[in-house]
């Protein structure tokens, strides 16, 4: 098995909608966790900016996310649950680990 792909997105949620976003995310994480190649995720809230979140998702391969998840019926449900909370829409990037301590 090759290196894990780490998907990273900073999610700027419309001010005042964080509680609603977190409730929707609790439903949405059930969708993504059923996708082949999904290894796990963390969603963290920013201490300094309470309407900002860091989403980290671990995938077996880049294609598991970009083709498998984004091409799935489940992704349409994910979008309808979450995308209306973001302003602006997040930049999603993918990383491979090169060092750790």
Secondary structure, DSSP 8 states (H G I E B T S, - for coil): ----EEEEEEEEB-TT-HHHHHHHHHHHHHHHTTSTTEEEEEEEE-SSSTTEEEEEEEESSHHIIIIIITTSHHHHHHHHHHGGGBSS---EEEEE-----
